[in-house]
Amino acid sequence: MTLTQPNNPLHGITLEMILTHLVEHYGWPELSRQIDINCFKNDPSIKSSLKFLRRTPWAREKVEQLYLYTIRKTG
């Protein structure tokens, strides 16, 4: 049985995919300005950021919201 979530724009998109897209789109310096968290400022990496975001729901939500804004804006 296949479950679909037609109203969930993040369905099927991993946190790693989201973060990679944002880093490619903004770069670490601008991403750290958009979302003020240390893992984006001090020696940033995908791996360390994913570890933090998976443990910190408020930060993950900000990243997901910025991703949704970015994909809507760039179409």
Secondary structure, 3 states (H helix, E strand, C coil): CCCCCCCCCCCCCCHHHHHHHHHHHHHHHHHHHHCCCHHHHCCCCHHHHHHHHHHCHHHHHHHHHHHHHHHHHHC
